């Protein structure tokens, strides 16, 4: 199998990724390996390898680097693979990628199978895992701002999340989906192809990558006390003290807002104005993942 590895050198420093090229050669001796040099570079590199007919492009980096490659691999015969080097690693967890040593993360790919996944689209851009607006879009924008200082990680993300949780003012959103019109006063409006943000925070526990639908999850505006009681259910579905979310299966939706707004695709902050258009692209990308056993990967 002709394989290329695209590596974001700014990711995974705590894993000792300085010798990642040598570890890749140990298990994929014929593979091409290249490092990204600027934001957007993974998109260009993935397009090159897809045009050259490579069987797989494996991205070593965070959600942003992975999403760049997704834009170019969509609709091609080149499969996407992942070596998780981000903070929450939501997509990697869903694919069954190990999160132990770097060597185990690389060697596991030898046993992975190729499956056909759906992709979502938000204002024309693909997302493989999640897109949304509301509190999570604000968190994504603030987290992106601190990236240049090299302070990314679970703890900064957690601190930003807690601050936003207590400060966010929920807007009233009008949503057209599946021939119906909804009005939501929501903390977050999420369109989920996969189940989780990362760190096992499952925003859409019933989402499937290949069912032809997105799970539209609405986190209702509730009292701080009720929201706090509802949060554990996202980590432990069996621990549902109160419900703070509603979920709908959709193929497409339009979200209407007044003026400029923030949203995200796979954790990458974006800007829009007046309307966010969402749709599913069935069977749009090939993905390397662990052998599926039952419902969960």
C-alpha positions in Angstrom: 0.0 0.0 0.0 1.5 3.4 -1.0 1.4 5.5 2.1 2.4 9.0 3.0 2.7 10.5 6.4 2.0 14.2 7.0 3.4 15.4 10.3 2.7 18.6 12.1 6.0 19.3 14.0 4.3 21.5 16.5 2.2 18.6 17.8 3.1 15.8 20.2 6.3 17.2 21.7 5.5 15.5 25.0 5.5 12.2 23.2 9.0 12.6 22.0 8.1 13.1 18.4 11.6 14.4 17.5 12.4 10.9 16.1 8.9 10.2 14.7 10.4 9.8 11.2 12.6 6.9 12.3 9.7 5.2 14.1 7.5 5.5 11.0 10.3 3.9 8.8 10.4 1.0 11.2 6.9 0.0 10.4 6.4 1.6 7.0 9.8 1.5 5.4 8.5 2.5 1.9 6.3 5.4 3.1 6.9 9.0 2.2 7.2 11.3 5.2 6.8 15.1 5.1 6.5 17.9 7.7 4.0 20.7 7.5 5.6 24.2 7.3 2.6 26.5 7.6 -1.1 26.6 8.3 -3.0 25.0 5.4 0.1 23.1 4.2 -1.5 19.7 5.1 -4.3 20.5 2.7 -1.9 21.1 -0.1 0.2 18.0 0.7 -2.9 15.7 1.0 -4.1 16.9 -2.4 -0.7 16.1 -3.9 -0.7 12.5 -2.6 -4.3 12.0 -3.6 -3.5 13.2 -7.2 -0.5 10.8 -7.2 -2.8 7.9 -6.4 -1.5 7.1 -2.9 -3.6 4.5 -1.1 -3.4 6.3 2.3 -2.4 9.6 3.8 -1.8 9.4 7.5 -1.8 12.6 9.5 0.1 13.0 12.7 -1.2 16.1 14.4 -4.2 17.6 16.1 -7.8 18.1 14.8 -6.9 21.2 12.7 -4.2 19.4 10.7 -6.5 16.4 10.2 -9.3 18.7 9.0 -7.0 20.3 6.4 -6.3 16.8 5.0 -10.0 15.9 4.9 -10.7 18.9 2.6 -8.4 17.3 0.0 -9.1 13.6 0.5 -12.9 13.9 0.3 -14.2 12.2 -2.8 -10.9 10.5 -3.6 -9.7 6.9 -3.4 -7.0 7.9 -0.9 -7.8 6.9 2.7 -7.3 9.1 5.7 -5.3 7.7 8.7 -4.6 9.4 12.0 -1.8 9.4 14.6 -3.3 11.4 17.5 -1.0 14.2 18.7 -3.7 16.7 19.7 -5.2 17.7 23.1 -8.6 15.9 23.3 -8.1 13.5 20.3 -11.8 13.0 19.8 -11.6 11.6 16.3 -8.7 9.4 17.1 -10.6 7.9 20.1 -13.6 7.2 17.8 -11.3 5.5 15.2 -9.9 3.2 17.9 -6.4 4.7 17.7 -4.2 3.9 20.7 -3.2 6.8 23.0 -0.3 5.2 24.6 3.3 5.4 23.3 4.2 7.0 20.0 5.5 3.6 18.7 2.2 1.9 19.5 0.2 4.7 17.8 2.2 4.1 14.6 2.3 0.3 14.7 -1.4 -0.1 15.3 -2.1 1.4 11.8 -0.7 -1.9 10.3 -3.8 -3.7 11.6 -6.4 -1.1 10.7 -9.1 -1.6 8.1 -10.5 0.9 5.6 -14.1 2.0 6.0 -16.2 4.4 4.0 -17.3 7.4 6.2 -19.8 10.2 5.7 -18.6 13.8 5.9 -20.5 16.9 7.1 -20.3 20.2 5.3 -20.6 23.6 7.0 -20.9 26.6 4.6 -19.2 24.4 2.0 -16.3 23.1 4.1 -16.0 19.5 5.1 -15.9 18.3 8.7 -15.3 14.6 9.7 -16.3 14.8 13.4 -18.2 17.9 14.7 -19.2 21.4 13.7 -21.2 23.8 15.8 -21.8 27.3 17.1 -22.5 28.8 20.4 -20.4 28.3 23.5 -18.2 25.7 21.9 -17.3 28.1 19.0 -16.3 30.7 21.5 -14.1 28.1 23.3 -12.5 27.1 19.9 -11.7 30.7 19.1 -10.1 31.4 22.5 -8.2 28.2 22.4 -6.9 29.0 18.9 -5.7 32.4 20.2 -3.4 30.9 22.8 -1.9 28.4 20.3 0.9 30.8 19.3 2.2 30.9 22.8 2.7 27.2 22.9 0.3 26.8 25.9 -2.2 24.4 24.3 -3.2 21.2 26.2 -6.0 19.8 28.2 -5.6 22.2 31.2 -5.9 25.5 29.2 -8.8 24.0 27.3 -10.5 23.0 30.5 -10.0 26.5 32.0 -11.4 28.2 28.9 -14.4 25.8 28.9 -15.3 26.5 32.6 -15.0 30.3 32.1 -17.2 30.2 29.0 -19.7 27.9 30.7 -20.4 30.5 33.4 -20.2 33.6 31.2 -21.9 32.6 27.9 -25.2 34.3 27.0 -27.3 31.9 24.9 -28.8 33.5 21.8 -32.1 32.6 20.2 -31.5 30.7 17.0 -33.9 29.9 14.1 -33.2 26.5 12.5 -34.7 25.0 9.4 -34.1 21.2 9.3 -35.9 18.3 7.6 -38.9 20.5 6.6 -39.4 21.9 10.1 -38.7 25.2 11.7 -37.2 25.3 15.2 -36.4 28.1 17.6 -33.7 27.3 20.2 -32.4 29.3 23.0 -29.2 27.3 23.2 -25.8 27.2 24.9 -24.5 25.1 22.0 -25.9 23.8 18.7 -23.8 20.9 17.5 -23.8 18.9 14.2 -22.2 15.6 15.0 -20.9 13.0 12.5 -18.9 11.4 15.3 -19.8 11.1 18.9 -17.3 13.2 20.9 -15.2 16.3 21.2 -12.4 14.5 22.9 -11.4 13.1 26.3 -14.6 10.9 26.1 -16.9 14.0 26.2 -19.7 12.4 24.1 -22.0 15.1 22.8 -23.9 12.7 20.5 -23.6 9.2 21.9 -25.8 7.7 19.1 -24.0 9.3 16.2 -22.6 7.0 13.4 -19.9 7.9 10.8 -21.7 5.9 8.1 -25.5 6.2 8.7 -26.2 9.0 6.2 -27.3 11.4 9.0 -25.8 14.1 11.3 -27.0 14.3 14.9 -28.1 17.8 15.6 -27.7 18.2 19.4 -29.1 21.2 21.2 -27.8 22.1 24.7 -30.7 24.0 26.1 -30.3 27.2 28.2 -30.9 26.1 31.7 -29.9 27.4 35.2 -26.2 27.0 36.1 -27.3 24.4 38.7 -29.2 22.3 36.2 -26.4 22.5 33.6 -23.9 21.4 36.2 -26.1 18.4 37.0 -26.4 17.5 33.4 -22.7 17.6 32.4 -21.8 14.2 33.8 -24.2 12.5 31.3 -21.9 13.5 28.5 -19.0 11.6 30.0 -21.0 8.7 31.6 -24.3 8.1 29.7 -25.5 5.9 32.6 -25.2 8.9 35.0 -28.1 11.0 33.8 -29.3 13.1 36.7 -31.1 15.6 34.5 -31.4 16.1 30.8 -30.1 19.3 29.2 -29.9 18.3 25.6 -32.1 17.3 22.7 -30.9 15.4 19.6 -32.4 15.2 16.1 -31.3 13.1 13.1 -30.9 15.4 10.1 -29.5 15.4 6.5 -29.3 19.2 6.1 -30.1 22.4 8.1 -30.0 26.1 7.9 -29.3 28.2 11.0 -30.3 31.9 10.8 -28.6 34.6 12.8 -28.5 38.4 12.7 -25.1 39.6 11.4 -21.6 38.1 12.0 -21.2 35.0 14.1 -18.5 32.4 15.1 -18.7 28.7 14.4 -16.2 25.8 14.2 -15.5 22.8 12.1 -13.6 20.0 13.8 -12.5 22.6 16.5 -11.2 25.1 13.9 -12.7 28.6 14.5 -14.6 30.1 11.5 -16.6 33.3 10.8 -19.9 33.5 9.1 -22.7 36.0 8.5 -26.5 35.7 8.8 -26.7 32.0 7.9 -24.9 28.7 8.5 -25.7 25.9 6.0 -25.2 22.3 7.1 -25.5 19.1 5.1 -24.3 15.5 5.0 -22.2 14.1 2.2 -22.7 10.3 2.4 -19.8 7.9 1.9 -17.5 10.8 1.1 -14.2 9.6 2.4 -12.2 6.5 3.1 -10.8 6.2 6.6 -8.4 3.8 8.3 -9.8 2.6 11.7 -9.6 -0.2 14.1 -11.7 -3.3 13.4 -15.2 -2.6 14.5 -16.6 -4.7 17.4 -20.2 -4.0 18.2 -21.5 -0.5 18.4 -18.4 1.3 19.7 -15.0 1.3 17.9 
